[in-house]
């Protein structure tokens, strides 16, 4: 009996000792090691999150537009954008004067004609008058016709611009060209009938693509500048078309244009009556 009690006591003492010193057992060491590793992983994860907040990764760095990476040209674009935001009307008028000057100068060079300063002046007056209404129109167009579908919005802007703005502008341009040249209203109307249908059809070959690209990729403050570069070529075409119509009108009146020594002379043709 004494032996049994002694063994039971030893077993109880051993178990009590193991419970009190469980931390030193191999199993507890493994658990402690796992806990330390888990804590280290949590610390590393938290530090990674903090670094991600402060250091931009390549996949989240916002792309810089092309015109902001062109050195001196970028500074010029920024200066234009600033002027556009601070003084939009003045900027538009000045831009239009430059565009119409370059457009008519290009048209006269292409036509091989003697330079006509009055013709360039007429173009600049026409451009200066229409600059602010055109700016207002495109600002309105950019803020309107915005649907849930980007494709639908863009298509609507392009179609409305071609159907509404283009014929009105072309009528104004050719009518004013005729009136400023000294023609009467009947002659101005004849000029419009000759030029507007042709220019309206040809505008569909260029301006829908320009308008779509502008509203898709160009910031609002740079749209006028982008359109201006394209408009130099377009104004060259309009100026050339207007001059051709004026020549045809003179021919119908009985004036024959005879080029000689790079100069243009008008010769009165005999009346058919």
Secondary structure as UniProt FT lines:
FT   HELIX           2..20
FT   HELIX           22..24
FT   HELIX           26..54
FT   TURN            58..60
FT   HELIX           66..68
FT   HELIX           72..86
FT   HELIX           88..111
FT   HELIX           117..143
FT   HELIX           150..160
FT   HELIX           161..166
FT   HELIX           167..180
FT   TURN            181..182
FT   HELIX           185..203
FT   TURN            204..206
FT   HELIX           207..217
FT   HELIX           220..252
FT   TURN            253..254
FT   STRAND          255..260
FT   TURN            261..262
FT   STRAND          263..268
//
